[in-house]
Amino acid sequence: MRAEAQSHVDSIKEALALLRRFLDWDRALRRLDELNARVEDQALWNDPKAAQEVMRERRRLDEAITATRAIQSELDDTVELIEMAEAEGDTAMEAEGVEALAALAERADRDKIQALLAGEADANDTYIEINSGAGGTESQDWAGMLQRMYTRWAERRGMKVELIDYHAGEQAGIKSATLLVKGENAYGYAKTESGVHRLVRISPYDSAARRHTSFSSVWVYPVIDDDIQVEYNESDLRIDTYRASGAGGQHINTTDSAVRITHIPTGIVVQCQNQRSQHKNKAEAYNQLRARLYERELAIREQAANAENATKTDIGWGHQIRSYVLQPYQLVKDLRTGTTSTAPSDVLDGALDPFMAAALSQRVTGEKVEVEDVD
């Protein structure tokens, strides 16, 4: 078999091995049988909420198992086809088989990512909290760009986005904002964005056209339902109310409807001001607090698991500093990967700065853009 075909085969086998390991293959097969038996039990349908959870888990598990089996079957058939073509000297059929392997390798890689989104809360909706850092107007503008990036990213994936909290910048951008993103695997896709994002560019707000460095932090945590119990003491909470900011509307700027809750032992602060009534804002703030505390517990458990299994594959770059340098003529250089990307003209319907559109295309959506190595 030619080297190109063997390279594709090795890539597909590696993806399959990773899929089976993360699914815990034998356990997954047993669990699917258990779920199928529960679905056939009429008593399950007396509790619609429980039935919905069972069907959701069954669907995701069945899709992962079926996809893995399909890839293995197609791999075996294609390898057999190529071997037959080599034996008969049919170069056209052999080339066709190699092309099929290349397509299968891309598909296996996509399915691998889906399988890796198998964490405890990966399938949940998510909150994305953005805060501007040091840098004044520059950082506030950068935070506003990040907010638009995540909003457009979610909308392009068919997810719904709600603005939970918003504080506008003094001249441009935002001081802080909290988004609620609703969609399949929203938390799984977004969780590795947690960390500090640093931007280096020639400032449009500096008349001397000097380079400025801006920082913004992003915090991602999952939405949790009532089935997940999060324990905390009310005495550990400090609840503040204040006058909401924003575009106005009945009561929004005339009453202390906005709510901020501080969890004193951990220093976690959540706030909400998008609703007109203080009662609704407080309920949403409590939901955010429970989600933050749950995410903190997940992080502690993940650290313990990684310490026990140092070889476990890690996705993304979460909780690190991600750096970008904006250069003239629609180029963005990612200092982590050492590559420059050109911005496609149709990225995000022209809603973003073209530099950040290119960064978003390459880093978040996974869509192909032109990439060239930097010396």
N, C-alpha and C positions, 0 to 999 in steps of 0.2 A: 504494500500500500504506500502511495506517495506521501511525502513528509507533510504536505498541506492537509491531507485527509487525516493523517494520524494526529496532527495537532488539534483538529476539531474533535476527534474522538476522545482524546485526553481531556479536553476542556469539558465535554459533555459528561464524561464519567466523573470528573471532579465535582461538577454541579450536582449530579445525582447522589454522590456520596454525601455531600453537604446537606442535600434535601432530606435524605434518610436519617442522617444523624440528628438534625434539628427536629424532625418529626418524631424521633424515637420510634422507628418504623413498626416494630412488633407491638409496642404499646398503642400506637395510633390505629393499627388494624383492629385490635381488641376493643378500643374505645369506640370506633365506628360501628362495630357490631352491637355494642351496648346501646348506642344512640338509636340505631335502627330498631332495636327491640322496644325502646321507650316510645318511639314515634308510633308504633303499632298498638301501644297501650292506650285505650280510650280514656282512662282516668287522667292522662296528661293534659288533654284538651279542656278539662274543667278549669284549668288555671292558664288563661291565655298568655300571661307574662312568662311563666315558666316554659310553656310550649314554644314561645318565640325565642327564648334563650337556647333551648335544646335544638331547634331547627337552625338557628344561626351557627351554633358550633358544628352541627352535623354537616351543614352545607360547606363550611370552610374546610373541614377535615376531609370531606369527600372530594372536593375540588383538588386539594393538595395531593391526595393519594392517586386520584385518577390522572392528574397531570404527570406525576412521577412515573406511573406505569406506562402512560402513552409515550413519554420520551424514551424510556428504555426499549419499548417495543419498536419504535421508529428507528432508533439507533441500530438495533440488531438487524432490522430489515435492510437498512441503507448500507451497512457494512457488508452484508451478504451480497447485495447488489454490486457493490464496488469490486469485491473479490471475484465474482462471476465475470464482470467486465474485464478485469485484468487477465483472467484465465483465457478469455476468448479474444483478447486483443482489441476490444471495442472501446476506443478512446473517447468517443462521444458519450457513451453511457457512463464511463468512468467519470468524466467531467461533470455530468449531470448529478452523479452521486455525491461528488465533492461539494457542489453547490447546495445540495440538500442537507449535507452535514453542516455547512456554514450557517444555513438558516436555522437548523435545529440547535446549534450551539447558542445562537442569539436567543432563541426561545427558552432554552434551559437556563440561561443567565437571568432572564426576566422572571421565570418561575422560582429561581433560587432566591431572588429578592423577596418575592411574595412569601416564600416559606420562612425566611428570616424574620418576617413581620409576625412572629408567632408568640410575642411576649404577652404577659398577663393582661396588659391594657392596650396593646398595639391596635386593636380593632376599634377602640373607643374614639369618640369625638375629643377635641383638644382645645385647650386655651393656649394662645401665643401672646406672651407679654413682652412688650418692647419698651426699653428705657434709654433715653439719650444719656451719654456720659460726658466726660470732660471735652470741652471744645466749643461750648456756647452754640451760636447759630449753626455752625458747621455740623456739630453732632446732632442737633435737632433736625437739620435737613437730612442727614444720613439716616436717622431713625424714621423719618417720614418716608424715605425711599424704601427702607426695609418693610415698613407697614404695607406700602403699595405692592411690593414684590410678593409678600406672602398672601395678600388678598387676591392678586391676579393668579398666582399659582393655584390657590384653592379653587377659584372659580373655573379655571381651565380644566381642572380635574372633576368638575361637576359637583363640588362641595359648596355648602352654604356658609357664608361668613356673616357674623354679627359683631358689631362694635360694642363691647361691654363698657369700656372706659376710655376716655380720650382727654388729653390735655395738650392744647395747641402750643407750638413754640412762639416765642416773642416776635420773631421776624419771619421765620419759615419753618416748615417741618413740624415736629411734635416733641413735647417733653416726654410723654409716655402714652401708651395705648395698650389695650388688651382686646384681643380678637377671640371670638368663639367660633371654631371651625368645626362644622358638622359634616361627616362623610365617612365612608368605609376606610378603615386603616388610617384615619387622619392623624392620630397620635403616633402611630408607627412610622409614618413617613416624616413627620415634622420633628420628632423628639431629638434627632441628632443636630438640630439647629440651635440647641441650647448652648450658650457660651457668649463670648465677647467678639463682636464684629468690628474690625478696624479698617478704616478707609483712608487712603493717602491720595490727595488730588490737589490740583491747582484751584484754589478757592474762587468761586464766582462772586463771593462776597468781599474779597480782598482787592482793593484798587491797585495794589502793587503786584498782583498775580503771583503770590507766593504759595508754596506747597503747604498744605495743612493736614494734620493727622486727626481723625475723628474716631470716637469710640461710641458704640451702642451695645447694650446687652439684650439678649433674647432669652426668655425663659419659657419652656414648653412643658405643660403638665396635662394629664388626661382628665377628661370629664368622667366622673364616677356616678353610679346610680345608687339607689337606696339599699341594694343588696350587699353593698360593700360597707362594712362598719368601720368608721374612723373615730377613734376615741380621743377626746380632749376635754379639758376642764374649762367650764365657762369662766372661772375665776382667773384663768390664764389669758383671757382675751381683753383687749382694750378697744372699745367701739367708739369711733368719732363720727360725727355728722358735720357736713359742711355744705356750703352753697355750690350747686353744680355749675360748671362752666359749659360753654357750648353755644349753639345757635339759637337758644331761646325756646319758646313754646310755653304753653300754659304751665305756670308754677315752677318751671325748671330752673329759673334764675332768681326766683323770689322766695323760695323756701329752702331749708337745709335738708334737701332730699338725698344728697350724695352720702354714701356710707364708706368708711374705712375701718377695717378690722385688723388689729395687730395681735399676732400670737407671740406673747412675750418670751416664752422659753426658747423658741427657735428664731425669733426675729422676723418671721414671715409676715408680710403686709399685703393685704388684698383690698381692692376698692371697686366700687361700682357706682355709676351715675347716669346710666343710659335710660333708666326708667323714671317716670314722673313721680312715683310715690316712694317714700323712704322705706316702706315695708317691702316693696318688691326689690329695691336695691339691696336691702339687707339680706334678703333671701338669696339673691345671686351672689353676694359677697360671701355668705356662708358656704355656698356651693364651691366657690373658688378656693376657700380655705381648706375645705375637706379634700379637694383635688390636690392642692399643694402639699398637704400633709401626707396624702397617699403616695404622691410622686416621690416624696422624700423617703418614705419607707421602701418603695421599689428600688430607689438608688442604693440604699443601704444593703438590701438583699442582693442586688446585682453585684455590688462590690465584693460581698462575701462569696458569691458564686464564682466570680472571676478569680478570686484569690485561690479557690480550691481547684479551678481548672484554668490554668494559665494559657492553655492552647486554644481556648474558645475564641472563635472568630468575632471580631468587633466591627460594627458597621459605623461609618461616619466619623465625625471628629468632635462629638459633643463635649462641652465644658472645656474647650480650648479657645485660643484666640485665632480667628480667621481673618486674614489680611488681604486687602485688595489695593492695587495702585491704578488709578484712572489716568490714562494717557491720551494724547490728542488723536483725533480721527477714528473714533469708535473702537478703541482697543481697551480691554481690561486685562491686567496681569494679575493672576492669582498667585500670591506669594507662597502658598502651601504647595501647590502642584508645579509651580514654575512654568506655567503656560500662559500664552495670550490668546484671547478669543475675540473674533469679530462679531459684532451684533447683527443678527439677521433683521432685515427690514420689517418683517411682519411680527416680531416677537411681542406678545402681549398687546397687540393692536395699537402699538405706538404709545401706550399709556405711560411708559417709564422712560427715564433717562436711558439712552441706548447702551451705555456702558453697563449699567446694572441689569438691563434686559439680557445682555450676553452672559453675565455672571449667573443670573437666575436660570437661563436655559441650560447651561452646562451643569450647574451645581444642584438645582432642585428638581426641575422637571425631567432631566435625563434626555431631553431632546437633543439631536445632533446639531452642533455648530462647528464652524471651521476652527480648527485648533492647530497651532504650529509650535514646535518646541522652541524655547528661548535659550540662546547660548549662554 
